[in-house]
Amino acid sequence: MVEKLIFNRRNAMVAGIAGLATAGLSLASPEARAANSKLEYVFLSIVTQVPFWIDHRRGLDAASKALGVKTSFTGPLDFDTAGQARQLDELIAKKPAGIMIFPGDVDSLVPGINRAAEAGIPVAMIIGDAPKSKRVTYLGISNFEAGQVGAEMLAKAIGGKGKVLLGTFPAPSVLQRVEGYKEYFKKNTPDIEVVDVVNDKADPSFAPTAYSQALVAHPDVVGIGGTDGDSGKGAAIAVTEAGKAGKIKIIAQDRNDDMLPYIEKGVIAGSVGQKSFDETFLGVHLLHWWNQNTMEVVPDWRTAGLNPLPEKISTGVLRITKDNVAQFKHKI
């Protein structure tokens, strides 16, 4: 009986190794360790159809290989906040090792975040925070400061005066960037007037129309400041179609591959990039360290009811210009 059991286990092991070999993986490879791991860290986002998330996915993949754990990316294709809240509940039921969230609507997610915490699942917020929840950490830019950096770049491009449009969509983190723009103009360049805030829905198919309509309503604008990943390209298409490429200065947000050529051509003056790779790469590590009890700030932080992780990590911004834009192109 014992010999039969050993034989069966040996066959199962051989079959498993053969399966890895067939897939092109060695037993010691990071990919093999991740494939066999029981720990999975999930990034729940929103408007997942847009190219902005490519660097977050790269960060997840890199963390998976570094730690030998599984990672995955999910969320509604569009700005479906109710759908995102439902997906959070579905994830909790599956009991992953940890969850990272870019929130569409913070208020609708707080109950789910708290339920995850009560179920022993640590939650990290990405880009947009939920400070009143039981999340364990936040990683991302200061959205207000990112808006101020964009405002500084736009003010320089238009010579510190004139009428401008701001582009956004109704996610709390992105709206904070709009406030950053406005505050910078108010304090530093009072001759710049924000004549309209355009809701481009972070939708690459809708954004050009939104900016074209705004340009018709405000034909004397001299600049556009975008605060989401699809605002830059949308504005660039609109000003080009209006015959004003290069005349209306544009500062974009993020580093979407389909937007970068407009910086190379000079249609977009620059962009405020996020360190998106850092956010998920560090996020997975922090949640994994939380699970593995690696950060021993006190001998038993769980019993003490303490959070060993940093409450907030500001990842900062990257100024993208015509001079350095080549560095931001993805090699796929």
LUMVEXKOL-15010 format. One line per field, with one value per residue (C-alpha): x negated, y negated, z negated; residue in three letters; chain. Coordinates in steps of 0.1 Angstrom, whole numbers, padded with zeros to 4 digits. Layout:
<sites>
px X/...
py Y/...
pz Z/...
res ALA/...
chain A/...
</sites>
This chain:
<sites>
px 0000/-0028/-0048/-0017/-0012/-0049/-0046/-0015/-0031/-0062/-0042/-0022/-0055/-0069/-0038/-0039/-0075/-0067/-0039/-0061/-0087/-0060/-0050/-0087/-0092/-0118/-0109/-0130/-0119/-0099/-0071/-0068/-0069/-0041/-0020/-0022/-0016/0016/0012/0029/0028/0055/0057/0093/0095/0121/0123/0099/0103/0079/0042/0032/0031/0002/-0024/-0003/-0001/-0039/-0043/-0021/-0040/-0073/-0062/-0048/-0082/-0101/-0080/-0068/-0031/-0001/0011/0041/0058/0096/0124/0153/0144/0162/0168/0192/0189/0217/0201/0168/0184/0200/0167/0151/0176/0170/0133/0137/0157/0127/0104/0073/0041/0046/0064/0053/0080/0081/0115/0142/0164/0148/0180/0195/0163/0157/0181/0165/0130/0140/0155/0123/0103/0127/0121/0083/0077/0054/0064/0041/0055/0038/0039/0072/0074/0101/0087/0119/0119/0098/0074/0038/0019/0021/-0003/-0003/-0008/0005/0033/0035/-0002/-0001/0024/0002/-0027/-0005/0006/-0030/-0039/-0008/-0014/-0049/-0037/-0011/-0032/-0013/0019/0051/0082/0078/0099/0093/0102/0113/0138/0157/0133/0123/0086/0088/0110/0083/0059/0084/0084/0046/0046/0071/0052/0019/0034/0051/0019/-0007/0008/0040/0041/0050/0087/0103/0134/0146/0140/0147/0159/0141/0153/0118/0131/0108/0137/0156/0129/0121/0158/0159/0130/0142/0175/0156/0134/0165/0180/0147/0128/0104/0087/0050/0044/0058/0048/0057/0060/0067/0049/0072/0075/0043/0049/0085/0075/0048/0072/0097/0071/0057/0092/0098/0066/0050/0023/-0006/0014/0034/0009/0018/0004/0015/0016/-0001/-0021/0003/-0014/0011/0006/-0032/-0035/-0016/-0044/-0070/-0052/-0048/-0009/-0011/-0037/-0042/-0026/-0025/-0034/-0027/-0051/-0024/-0048/-0059/-0024/-0015/-0051/-0054/-0017/-0021/-0053/-0036/-0006/-0029/-0050/-0018/-0008/-0042/-0046/-0079/-0078/-0082/-0076/-0067/-0069/-0032/-0015/0016/0024/0015/0040/0013/0007/-0030/-0028/-0034/-0001/-0009/-0036/-0038/-0053/-0058/-0054/-0075/-0076/-0074/-0086/-0097/-0133/-0127/-0095/-0114/-0122/-0084/-0076/-0068/-0087/-0060
py 0000/-0024/-0015/-0021/-0055/-0065/-0053/-0074/-0105/-0100/-0097/-0128/-0147/-0135/-0145/-0179/-0184/-0172/-0197/-0225/-0214/-0212/-0248/-0258/-0264/-0250/-0240/-0268/-0295/-0325/-0317/-0281/-0293/-0318/-0293/-0269/-0295/-0295/-0332/-0356/-0394/-0411/-0447/-0458/-0489/-0507/-0518/-0489/-0491/-0521/-0517/-0536/-0504/-0488/-0499/-0487/-0453/-0453/-0460/-0431/-0408/-0419/-0414/-0380/-0369/-0385/-0370/-0337/-0346/-0350/-0384/-0394/-0426/-0430/-0456/-0470/-0481/-0514/-0538/-0515/-0522/-0499/-0471/-0478/-0475/-0442/-0428/-0437/-0415/-0387/-0390/-0388/-0356/-0341/-0351/-0363/-0370/-0408/-0433/-0466/-0491/-0521/-0535/-0549/-0559/-0557/-0558/-0528/-0508/-0516/-0489/-0463/-0473/-0470/-0435/-0425/-0436/-0417/-0386/-0390/-0403/-0434/-0461/-0487/-0518/-0529/-0565/-0572/-0568/-0557/-0570/-0564/-0527/-0498/-0498/-0491/-0515/-0539/-0542/-0568/-0604/-0633/-0641/-0677/-0682/-0664/-0690/-0718/-0704/-0702/-0738/-0750/-0733/-0747/-0782/-0782/-0769/-0797/-0825/-0828/-0843/-0834/-0812/-0775/-0743/-0715/-0679/-0653/-0626/-0622/-0600/-0616/-0613/-0629/-0657/-0665/-0672/-0697/-0715/-0715/-0732/-0758/-0765/-0770/-0794/-0814/-0818/-0821/-0831/-0851/-0861/-0825/-0819/-0784/-0789/-0753/-0719/-0692/-0657/-0635/-0603/-0589/-0574/-0575/-0573/-0602/-0625/-0641/-0650/-0665/-0688/-0697/-0709/-0728/-0745/-0756/-0771/-0788/-0796/-0819/-0793/-0791/-0760/-0727/-0708/-0672/-0653/-0617/-0593/-0599/-0637/-0644/-0625/-0636/-0672/-0667/-0653/-0681/-0709/-0693/-0690/-0726/-0736/-0749/-0722/-0739/-0771/-0757/-0743/-0710/-0694/-0658/-0633/-0600/-0581/-0562/-0549/-0563/-0598/-0599/-0605/-0638/-0650/-0640/-0661/-0690/-0689/-0682/-0703/-0678/-0654/-0646/-0610/-0587/-0560/-0534/-0505/-0514/-0515/-0478/-0465/-0480/-0473/-0436/-0436/-0455/-0432/-0402/-0415/-0421/-0385/-0370/-0392/-0404/-0440/-0435/-0470/-0454/-0417/-0411/-0439/-0419/-0413/-0450/-0461/-0480/-0485/-0477/-0492/-0528/-0547/-0565/-0562/-0592/-0579/-0613/-0624/-0623/-0653/-0640/-0664/-0661/-0658/-0626/-0611/-0582/-0568/-0563/-0542/-0506/-0479/-0453
pz 0000/-0010/0022/0043/0027/0033/0069/0075/0060/0081/0113/0104/0098/0131/0149/0133/0143/0178/0181/0171/0197/0224/0215/0218/0181/0158/0122/0108/0132/0118/0142/0129/0093/0100/0119/0089/0063/0043/0036/0061/0060/0080/0094/0097/0120/0141/0177/0184/0222/0224/0231/0199/0179/0198/0173/0144/0161/0166/0129/0120/0142/0128/0092/0101/0114/0085/0057/0074/0069/0093/0103/0124/0137/0140/0139/0160/0195/0191/0162/0145/0108/0097/0117/0100/0066/0076/0089/0056/0038/0063/0056/0019/0023/0041/0013/0031/0011/0017/0037/0053/0064/0086/0075/0098/0069/0035/0015/0033/0026/-0011/-0023/-0001/-0011/-0048/-0041/-0025/-0055/-0078/-0057/-0062/-0027/-0026/-0002/0013/0031/0063/0076/0058/0020/-0004/-0037/-0056/-0048/-0062/-0034/-0045/-0022/0007/0036/0064/0073/0054/0079/0068/0072/0106/0117/0105/0125/0156/0150/0147/0180/0197/0184/0197/0231/0236/0221/0188/0202/0222/0221/0216/0214/0189/0198/0173/0163/0130/0111/0077/0083/0117/0105/0079/0108/0122/0088/0089/0123/0111/0079/0097/0122/0094/0073/0100/0134/0128/0165/0174/0174/0173/0196/0195/0180/0206/0196/0221/0203/0206/0238/0268/0292/0276/0264/0298/0302/0267/0274/0309/0294/0267/0293/0313/0281/0271/0304/0286/0263/0264/0244/0232/0200/0200/0167/0178/0201/0231/0229/0247/0278/0279/0277/0303/0328/0322/0326/0357/0373/0364/0382/0350/0343/0327/0321/0292/0268/0251/0219/0217/0188/0187/0214/0236/0267/0291/0276/0277/0315/0310/0286/0312/0339/0315/0315/0278/0259/0231/0206/0169/0166/0136/0124/0131/0131/0096/0082/0089/0085/0051/0043/0047/0027/-0002/-0003/-0001/-0030/-0050/-0044/-0052/-0083/-0069/-0083/-0120/-0133/-0166/-0176/-0170/-0151/-0145/-0182/-0188/-0161/-0142/-0105/-0097/-0061/-0051/-0051/-0019/0008/0032/0064/0080/0116/0148/0172/0207/0235/0271/0258/0238/0253/0271/0236/0230/0260/0251/0269/0275
res MET/VAL/GLU/LYS/LEU/ILE/PHE/ASN/ARG/ARG/ASN/ALA/MET/VAL/ALA/GLY/ILE/ALA/GLY/LEU/ALA/THR/ALA/GLY/LEU/SER/LEU/ALA/SER/PRO/GLU/ALA/ARG/ALA/ALA/ASN/SER/LYS/LEU/GLU/TYR/VAL/PHE/LEU/SER/ILE/VAL/THR/GLN/VAL/PRO/PHE/TRP/ILE/ASP/HIS/ARG/ARG/GLY/LEU/ASP/ALA/ALA/SER/LYS/ALA/LEU/GLY/VAL/LYS/THR/SER/PHE/THR/GLY/PRO/LEU/ASP/PHE/ASP/THR/ALA/GLY/GLN/ALA/ARG/GLN/LEU/ASP/GLU/LEU/ILE/ALA/LYS/LYS/PRO/ALA/GLY/ILE/MET/ILE/PHE/PRO/GLY/ASP/VAL/ASP/SER/LEU/VAL/PRO/GLY/ILE/ASN/ARG/ALA/ALA/GLU/ALA/GLY/ILE/PRO/VAL/ALA/MET/ILE/ILE/GLY/ASP/ALA/PRO/LYS/SER/LYS/ARG/VAL/THR/TYR/LEU/GLY/ILE/SER/ASN/PHE/GLU/ALA/GLY/GLN/VAL/GLY/ALA/GLU/MET/LEU/ALA/LYS/ALA/ILE/GLY/GLY/LYS/GLY/LYS/VAL/LEU/LEU/GLY/THR/PHE/PRO/ALA/PRO/SER/VAL/LEU/GLN/ARG/VAL/GLU/GLY/TYR/LYS/GLU/TYR/PHE/LYS/LYS/ASN/THR/PRO/ASP/ILE/GLU/VAL/VAL/ASP/VAL/VAL/ASN/ASP/LYS/ALA/ASP/PRO/SER/PHE/ALA/PRO/THR/ALA/TYR/SER/GLN/ALA/LEU/VAL/ALA/HIS/PRO/ASP/VAL/VAL/GLY/ILE/GLY/GLY/THR/ASP/GLY/ASP/SER/GLY/LYS/GLY/ALA/ALA/ILE/ALA/VAL/THR/GLU/ALA/GLY/LYS/ALA/GLY/LYS/ILE/LYS/ILE/ILE/ALA/GLN/ASP/ARG/ASN/ASP/ASP/MET/LEU/PRO/TYR/ILE/GLU/LYS/GLY/VAL/ILE/ALA/GLY/SER/VAL/GLY/GLN/LYS/SER/PHE/ASP/GLU/THR/PHE/LEU/GLY/VAL/HIS/LEU/LEU/HIS/TRP/TRP/ASN/GLN/ASN/THR/MET/GLU/VAL/VAL/PRO/ASP/TRP/ARG/THR/ALA/GLY/LEU/ASN/PRO/LEU/PRO/GLU/LYS/ILE/SER/THR/GLY/VAL/LEU/ARG/ILE/THR/LYS/ASP/ASN/VAL/ALA/GLN/PHE/LYS/HIS/LYS/ILE
chain A/A/A/A/A/A/A/A/A/A/A/A/A/A/A/A/A/A/A/A/A/A/A/A/A/A/A/A/A/A/A/A/A/A/A/A/A/A/A/A/A/A/A/A/A/A/A/A/A/A/A/A/A/A/A/A/A/A/A/A/A/A/A/A/A/A/A/A/A/A/A/A/A/A/A/A/A/A/A/A/A/A/A/A/A/A/A/A/A/A/A/A/A/A/A/A/A/A/A/A/A/A/A/A/A/A/A/A/A/A/A/A/A/A/A/A/A/A/A/A/A/A/A/A/A/A/A/A/A/A/A/A/A/A/A/A/A/A/A/A/A/A/A/A/A/A/A/A/A/A/A/A/A/A/A/A/A/A/A/A/A/A/A/A/A/A/A/A/A/A/A/A/A/A/A/A/A/A/A/A/A/A/A/A/A/A/A/A/A/A/A/A/A/A/A/A/A/A/A/A/A/A/A/A/A/A/A/A/A/A/A/A/A/A/A/A/A/A/A/A/A/A/A/A/A/A/A/A/A/A/A/A/A/A/A/A/A/A/A/A/A/A/A/A/A/A/A/A/A/A/A/A/A/A/A/A/A/A/A/A/A/A/A/A/A/A/A/A/A/A/A/A/A/A/A/A/A/A/A/A/A/A/A/A/A/A/A/A/A/A/A/A/A/A/A/A/A/A/A/A/A/A/A/A/A/A/A/A/A/A/A/A/A/A/A/A/A/A/A/A/A/A/A/A/A/A/A/A/A/A/A/A
</sites>
